[in-house]
Amino acid sequence: MIRIPSKRGSRGRRASSCVGLFAVALMWLLPGTIHAEELLFGINGNYTYNSNFFSSTQNEDEANSFQIGPTFDLNDPDGRFRYELGFEGAYQAYTDQSGVNAWESRLRVRATYDLTSRTSIRLTNRFRDISNLRFSRQDIELADTALDPNQDRYFRNDLELELLHDLTELLELRLRGEHHWIDFEENVDRSDSQAFEAASELRYRIATRHFLGSGLSYTYQDYEQAFSRLGAEAQYVTAFATWNWNITDTIVFSANGGPSWIRSKEDDTSRVEQTQFVGGRLGGDLFIADIASCETGLASSCDLQTGTPIPAGENGLGPVTSFEIAPGSPRVGTDSAWTFFGGVSLTAELPDWNLQASYTRRQSTTTGDALASSLDRVAFEIEYAPTRFRWSLFVAGSWDRRETLTEATQIEFVVSDGGGSQAQRDSALTSIQSNNARLDNFTLIAGYRHRLDQNIAATVDGRYRRTEFENARTDRPGIDTFFFVLTLEYDFDPINF
């Protein structure tokens, strides 16, 4: 893989570590005596076949990998203080790809503390240090499948803190604060970002199992400058209504939605950074584009499939260079728009079936495009797990669409012959990119799980992902990837306290 110095050094890693440690520390420092109800340790390993490692229509390359690592779960679901903490770690090693072996980790924390009989605080935190070269059922649940699949490694943290207070027997006040953060560790052409959200909601119980509510939320999102991208900020103000109906103890329906106003503002800068040469990977090796393949004289038209690409040397695509944006080039500056955010979901936990289906539309907090964006997603999961048997069947899938909501300044580069027909960036130009640029991801998983005995379980599944990109300037061909995954899990006997 292309190795380029991080655009933020270790600041992103420090931020993610601090947020994750804050979540864990807050859980343990809440008042009350902490006693774990159950402690679980385990070891998971899997083999994965990937049909299109580089997520490309012209550069398909198969990959085989192995992954193994520990799991850890600690929880206490009863009492005034209730919590659960889980960790999954794994080292993934590829047999036929170089430079991408890495450790992955996921941490999740959820804790609720009853301050009084009428007031509770709830903390939820998820941290991921993972690769987007593959995906799982958990990634579908967390919407990580909505990211561009060729973005390799990233850090991501989502922190939510809620206050729930019963004003009366029928009226409840909810206050919520959230922080979302993502760092595309080696993909320096993507914008790292963080978002802060504050929301309040009043919820009224119209029946024992029926609630109606309304609320208001404000989100501020900051995007850092990246290669060929300007930094920016976006603000969202959303009014919403909610409807929650606990049809039975195991079947729950919920819906929410309302209008949202968005305002985006680009950084006022006269320079952008990029590598000296235009190029990319072809068949797993790094090449510099031949100047003859750049039909329009712009870097975006350079094609590694045309002409004779030049193998990159030890310096790769050359040093990172600062380019001045040509004076007079068009700039958006600020833009605003109206849209609608909301969603609907249905979950059912039946004796032999687990069913989930949802549609949501919200602001995208992890787009990487330095643009105010929406995320539409349809997700479902069906699992048949008969209580009288040790096996289960499952199928899960999602459709995710990231769509830009405001205009943005698009960076382009004029190229010249850098010697030996190497396509070298010469100067930077800008144009206006309209809204409605789209990235669609379709994912599907189907599999079979069998518990061999009390401690060992095996899962075999097939996975499919298709990515489509569309904007006013160009449409990429759809990218298809198939996976085959075999997983073994070993759980040690639980430790009860």
N, C-alpha and C positions, 0 to 999 in steps of 0.2 A: 504494500500500500504506500501511497505518497506520504512522506513524513515532512511536515512543515511546522515550524515553531508555533506554539499556541499563541493566539492573538491576545490572551489575557494572562499568560504565565500560570502561576499557581493560585491566582485570586479566586477563580471559579471553584477550584477544588477546596480551598479554605472555606468559601461561603457554603458549599454543600455540606462539608463536614460540620461546620458550626450549626447549621440548621438541623441536621440529623441529631447531633449531640444535644441540642437544645430540647428537641422533642423528647428524647429519652430522659434527660435530666428532669424536665418538667413532670414527666410521668412519676418519677421516683420521689420528687420533692413535694408532691401534693400531700396535704395533711392526711393523717391516718396511718395505721400500721399496715404494711404491705406483706401479704402472705400469698405465695403462688399456690394456686389450686392444682395445677398440672404443669409438668416440665417434660418436653419431648425433644429428643435428639434423633437425627437421622442422617443418612448418606444417600444422595441421588446421583445417578450417572446415566448418560444417554449417548447414543450414536445418531448423527444427523447426516442425511444426504441432501445436498442443495443443488438443484439443476442449473441455477443461473446466479453464481456468486456475486457478480458485478452488477446485477439488475440492469442488464443492457440487452437491446435487441440485436446489436451488431457485435457484441463482445461477450457472448455467452461462454461461461467457463464453469464446469462442474466442480463441486467441492465436497469433501468428506471430513467430518470433524467428530471429536469425542469430547465429552464434558463430564466432570465429576466434582462433587463438593458437598459440604455439610449443610444441614438444615437445623434450625433451632426455633422452638416455640415455647412461649411462657404465657400463661393466662390464668385469670381468676374472674369468672363471670358473675359472681355473687357479692353481695354486701354493698356498703356505701361507696366503696372505691372499686371499680371494675376495669379491667385492662386486659389487653392481649398484645404480645410482642412477638414478631417473627422475623427470622433472618434466613436468607438463602444465598449461599455462595458457591461458586463453581469456577474451575479453570477449564477453559475451552482450548483445544489444540486441533489445528487443521493438518491433515496429512499431505495436502497438495497445494497449499497456499502459504506464502511466506510473509512474515511480519505482522500477522494478525492474531497470533496466539495471545490470550489475555485472561485476566481474572475478571469475573463478573460478580456483582453483589446486589441484593435487594433487601431493604429493611422496611418493615411496616410497624407502626405503633398506633394503637387506639386505646384511649383511656377516658373514663367518665367518672367524675366525682360529684356526689350530691352535697352541695354546700349546706342546703336545708331541705326540708321536705318539698319545697316549691321551686328551688333553684339548683341547677346543675351546670357544670362546665364539661365540655367534651373536646378532646384533642385527637386529631387524626394526622398522621404523617407517613408519607411514602417516599423513600429515597431509592433511586436506581442508578447504578453504574453499569451500563449494559451496552450491547452491540445491537444495531438494527439490521444485521445481516440475516437474522432469523426472527421468528415471532412465535408466540405461544398463546394459550387460552388466557393467561393472565394479561398479556399485552393487548388482547382484544378488549378485555374488561377495562383497562386503564387508558385506552385510546392511543397507545404507543404505535399501533398499526397505522395511524394516520400520518406518520412521518415519512418523508421521502426515503425509500428503502436503501439508497446507496450512501447514506450518511454515516455509516460505520459506527463509531463509538460516541456516546454522549453521557453526561451526568444529568439527572433530572430529580428535582425534589418538589413535592406538593405538601404544604402544611396548612391545616385548617383548625381554627379554634372557635368554638361556639359557646354561647351563653344562652341557656334556656330557663325562662322564668314564668311561672304561672301567675298572671296578674289576678285572675279570678279562677273559679272552677272550670269556666268554659273558654277563657281567653288566655292565650300564651304569647309571650314575647320571645323572639329569637334574634340574637345578634351574632354575626359571623364575620370573622376576619380570615383572609387567605393570603398565602404567598406561594407563587409558582416560579420556578427557576429552572433554566436549562442551559447547559454548556456543551456545544458540539466540540468535543475535545480536540480532534485532529482535522475536522472539516471546517477550515478557516474561511470558506466561502459561504458559510451560514452564520446568521446573526444570533449570538447568544442573547438571551433576554430574561427579564424577570417581571413579574406582574404582582401588584398588590390590589386586593379587593376587600371592600367593606360593605356589609349588607345588613338590613334590618327587616324583620317580617312580623306581622301580627297574624296569629292563627286562631280561628274560632271553631270550637267543636259544636257542630250542629246536631250530632247524634253520637252514640257511644263509639262508633267506629268511623265517623265521618268528620272531616275537617276542611274548612275553607280558609284561605288567607290572602294577604296582599303584602307587597314589600317594595323596597327600593335598594339598588346596589350601585356602587361606583367602583370602577377598575382603572388603575393606572398601569401602563405597560411601557417598559423602556427596552429598546433594542440597541445593542452595540454595533458600531461600524465593523464591517467584515470585508473580505476581498470583493471588489466590484459592487459593494453595497454601502449606502449611506446609513448612518445611525438615525434613529427616529424614536418618537414616543407617540403613544396613543392613549386616549381616554374614552371610557365607555360609561354612559349613564343609562340604567335600565330600570323600568318599572314593571312589576310582574304580579300575577295572581297565581295562587296555588290551590290544588284540589288533591286531597289524600283520602283514600277510602280503603280501610282494612276490611275487605269483603269477608274474610274469615281469619282465623289465627295464622293461616299459612298462605293466604292469597291476598296480595296487596296491589292496589292500583294507585298511581300518582300522576299528576299533570301540572304543568306550570308554563307560564309564558307571558310576554308583554313586549312593548316597543323599546328600542334601544337607540340612543344617539351616540355617534362615534365622531371623534375629531383626532386627526393625525397631524404630526408636525415633524418634518425632516430636519436633521442637523444642518446648520449652515456652514459647510466646509468646502474648501476649494481643491482638496486633494483626496485621492483614493489610493489604495495599495493593491498590488497584484504581483504574481510571479513574472519574471522577465519574458519567458517563452510560453507559447500556447501549446498545450498538449494534454495527454491523459494516458490511460492504460488500455492496452490492446493485447488480449490473450495473456493477461497477467503481468506483462512487462510495460514499463513506462517509456513513452515516445514523445518527441517533439514534432508538431505538425509541419508538413512541408508547405512553404509559402505558396506553392502552386495550387494547393487545395483550398486556399482562402479566396473564394470566387469574388466576393464583394470588397475584399481588402479589409474586412472587419473580423475580429477574433471569433465572433459567433458563427461565422461561415466556414471556419477551418474544419476540415474533416479528416480524421485519421484513416478513414477507409478509402480516401482518394489520394492519388499520388504515392509518394514513397516516404512514409514517416521516418524520422531520424531517431535512432535509439538514444535515450537520454543517458548522460554520463553520470559521474559521481555527484554532480551538482544538481541532478534532477532537472526541474524546470527553471533553474537559475535562481538568483537571489530575489527576495521580496523587494519590490521597487515602488517608490511613491510617484504617482503620476498626477500632474496638475490637470484639472478639468478645464477644457477649453473655454475661455471667456465668452459669454453670450449664449452658452448652451442652455437649453430650457430646463427649468427646475419647477417642481410642484410646490415646494414649501409647505403649505398647509392645505388640508382638505377635510371635508366632513360628509357624513351620510347618515341616513336612517335605515334601520333594519328591524328584524324581529328575532328575539331569542326565546327559547322555551323547549319543552319536551314532554314526552309521555312514556310511562313504563308500566309493565305488568310482571309480577313475579309470583310463582306458585311452587310451593314445596309440598308435594303430595307423597303418599306412602312409597310409591315406586318411581315417581317422576320428579325431576327438578326442571322448571321452565322459567326462562327469562326472555323478555323482549322489550326493546326500548327504541325510541327516536329522540335525539337531542339536537339542539342548535344553540351554540354558545360562541363566545369569543375564543379564538385560538390563542392559547398561552405559550405554545411551543412551536410556532410555525417555522422560525429560522429565516423568514423572508424580509424582516424589518418592515412589515406592512400590517396595518390593521386588517385582521382576517377573521372569518367565521369558520366554525367547524360543524358541519352537518354529519351526523352519524346514525346509522341504523345497526343495531347489534342484537344478536339472539344467541341463546344457548339452550339446548335440550339434552337432558341426561336421563337415561333409563337405568335405574339401579335397584333391581328387585331385592327386597330385604332378605329373601330366603336364599339368595345366591351370593357368591363372592365376586361376581363380575359385573361390569356396567358398560353401556354403550353411550357415546356422546357425539354431538355435532354442535359446532359453534361457528359463527361467522359475523362479518361486519362489512358495511360500506361506509367509508369515510371520505368526505369532501372538504378540503380546505379551499376557501375562496376569498380573494382579496376584496375588501370593501371600499377602499379609497385608492386614489391614484398615487403613483410613486415615480420617482426619478430613476430611470434605467441607465446603468453605466455600460458603455460600449468602448472598445479599443480599436484604434487603427493599427494595422500590423505592417511590418517591413521585414526585409531579409536581414536576419541577424548574423549572416555568414553561413555558407554551406546550405543555403535554402531553408534555414531554420526560421519559422514564423515567430517574430519577436514583436512584442507590444511596443508601440511607438508613442501614442498619445491617447488621452481619454476624452470621449464625447458623451453626451447625455441625450436621452429622449424621454418622452412621457409614456409610462406604462399605465394603461387604463385599468379600472377595476375589473372584477370577474375573471381574473386568471385562476385556473382551477387545477388542483391535484386530487385525483381520485384513487383510492386504494380499496380493492376488494379482497377480503381474506375469508378462508374457509378451512376448518379443521374437522376431521371425523376420525374417531378412533375407538379402541377397545381396551379396557383396563381389567386386569384380573389380579385379585389378591391371592397369592400362592399359599401363604400361611399368615399367621398373626403379624409377622414382621416384614414380609417381603411382598411387593406388588410389582407387576410388569404392565407397561402400557405400550401399545403400538398404534401409531396414527399417521395419517397422511395430511399434508397441508398444501394450500394453494394460495398464491398472492398475485394479483394483477394491479399494475400501476399505470395510470393514464394522466397525461399533463396537457393542458390546453391554455393558450392565451392568444391575444390578438395578433402576435407576430409569428408564432410557430406552434405546431402540434407535434408532440413526440408520438411515435408509434407506441402502442400498448406493450408493456413489459410483463411477461409471464414467468413465474418461478414456481417450481414444485419441490416439496420437501417430503422425505420419509424419515420418521423419528422412532427409535426404539429406546424406551426408558426403563430403568430398574431403580426401585426405591427400597431402601432398608431402614426401617424404623426400630430404634431400640425401645424396650419396654418403657411405658410412661412412668414418671416419678411423681407420685401424688403427695401432697403436703396436708 
